[in-house]
Amino acid sequence: MSEFLLRNVCVIDPQSPYHLQNCDIWVVGEHIVEIAPAFSISTSNKTLIEAEGLCVSPGWIDMQVHVSEPGNEAKETLVATAKAAAKGGFTQIVCYPHTQPIADNAQVLQALQLRTQHFPIHFHFAGTLTHNAAGKDIADLYEMHSLGAIAFTDGVFSSPNAGLNLRLRQYMQPFEGLMICYPSEKSLVADGQMNEGKAAVEIGMKGIPEMAESLAVTSELYLYGYAPTRTHFQPMSSPEALKVLAEAKKKYDKISVGTAVMYVALYDEHLHSFDTNFKVFPPLRAKYQTEQIISHIQKGTIEVLTSAHLPQGLEEKETEFDAAEHGMLGLQTAFSLANEVLVQSGKIDLTQLIKLFSHNPRRILQLAPLSIEKQQVAEFTLFIPDEKWTLKAADIPSTAKNSPFLNQELTGLVYGIFCKGQWQANHS
């Protein structure tokens, strides 16, 4: 059985008695057998993992990953998704159901689970709420739930009408399914290309009003009040909607909120370059709105940060802006961007960031708690918060390269992950 020694690592885990302490952590197989003061455990017969400034936390979870296999393997295979997740520090990911065929039934879900069960990270799959995510007929929710579907969402594809939405909530109540809402009033989005505001006027593009998100959130909350169901709003980009959700969370206990790192790290002025890699949905907001979103992280309204990883090929991105598809790669850069914008700037501390990436997703998804303690499962992310690195196209496992951060220096290096008894290094 393999033995590993994490030498002189700073533990970032508020649930651990070793929080903020520099320790040696001895792992045998898939479990922690000893934690002791730094440099006190013998290195004999152990694989040594050490680096200056190295931190360790419970493994991170990404609650919003769009996979391309089956159906669009030319963009990214599931193997490539797993590699990108590991490079980004994620030991578990939640995959959205918009594959081809779409994951609206137990057969597709089971096939995906079998395909990924031996991968070196944990894959969780969400099923659709409605058949083909078309917003008309309820999908096989209970059967998918019985096979392990971790949540249900139609994503951006459809917004079920109020009557169907209410029936969905009532149907999910007995088995406490998790509904992931992607709030958007389609009639207000129309053919908009970016956030409605000053930048859209300057660039000459049709805007998408913030109201499209806040109105949809209000509608969802009315339905929730009638039929309370575990509901996660994600990815939130509207400060007005976040104000509404902040008040709702005081009243309701089954509501949670997440956003993607792009909505705190980027803003609509980036679109002056007409770089289609900045074209995402919901759209990037104005800088003042981004600052308000960050304030909701500080207040605790937003509990989760995701990568919103969405691979797109050259055909989808290297075209006129109006015709380009939404989405950017996010798995490999999510931590570094959040670290730069939130931690390095002093807006939150590293402990709070780890809660957003690790502890809160576990609680919302009802996964077993994970902490760095003796006899616990060894599932770690190791990182160096102050180390700089540069994302190169050759370092991206997938065929898709739709990241606006290529060849840019970023702060916060993921050193590697430990998951399923395996050490996966991410350093030179």
HELIX and SHEET records of a PDB file:
HELIX    1   1 LEU A   78  LYS A   87  1                                  10    
HELIX    2   2 ALA A  106  THR A  116  1                                  11    
HELIX    3   3 HIS A  131  ALA A  133  5                                   3    
HELIX    4   4 LEU A  141  SER A  146  1                                   6    
HELIX    5   5 ALA A  162  MET A  172  1                                  11    
HELIX    6   6 LYS A  186  VAL A  189  1                                   4    
HELIX    7   7 LYS A  198  ILE A  203  1                                   6    
HELIX    8   8 MET A  211  TYR A  226  1                                  16    
HELIX    9   9 PRO A  239  LYS A  251  1                                  13    
HELIX   10  10 MET A  262  ALA A  265  1                                   4    
HELIX   11  11 ASP A  268  SER A  273  5                                   6    
HELIX   12  12 THR A  276  PHE A  278  5                                   3    
HELIX   13  13 LYS A  287  LYS A  299  1                                  13    
HELIX   14  14 LEU A  314  LYS A  317  1                                   4    
HELIX   15  15 PHE A  321  ALA A  323  5                                   3    
HELIX   16  16 ALA A  334  ALA A  338  1                                   5    
HELIX   17  17 ASN A  339  VAL A  343  3                                   5    
HELIX   18  18 LEU A  350  ILE A  354  1                                   5    
HELIX   19  19 LYS A  355  HIS A  359  3                                   5    
HELIX   20  20 ASN A  360  LEU A  365  1                                   6    
HELIX   21  21 ALA A  393  ASP A  395  5                                   3    
SHEET    1   A 4 HIS A  31  PRO A  37  0                                        
SHEET    2   A 4 ASN A  22  VAL A  28 -1                                        
SHEET    3   A 4 GLU A   3  VAL A  11 -1                                        
SHEET    4   A 4 THR A  47  ILE A  49  1                                        
SHEET    1   B 7 HIS A  31  PRO A  37  0                                        
SHEET    2   B 7 ASN A  22  VAL A  28 -1                                        
SHEET    3   B 7 GLU A   3  VAL A  11 -1                                        
SHEET    4   B 7 CYS A  55  PRO A  58  1                                        
SHEET    5   B 7 PHE A 380  THR A 390 -1                                        
SHEET    6   B 7 GLU A 409  CYS A 419 -1                                        
SHEET    7   B 7 GLN A 422  ALA A 425 -1                                        
SHEET    1   C 4 TRP A  60  VAL A  65  0                                        
SHEET    2   C 4 PHE A  90  CYS A  95  1                                        
SHEET    3   C 4 HIS A 122  GLY A 127  1                                        
SHEET    4   C 4 ALA A 151  PHE A 152  1                                        
SHEET    1   D 4 MET A 179  CYS A 181  0                                        
SHEET    2   D 4 THR A 231  PHE A 233  1                                        
SHEET    3   D 4 ILE A 255  ALA A 260  1                                        
SHEET    4   D 4 VAL A 304  THR A 306  1                                        
SHEET    1   E 2 MET A 194  ASN A 195  0                                        
SHEET    2   E 2 GLY A 207  ILE A 208  1                                        
END                                                                             
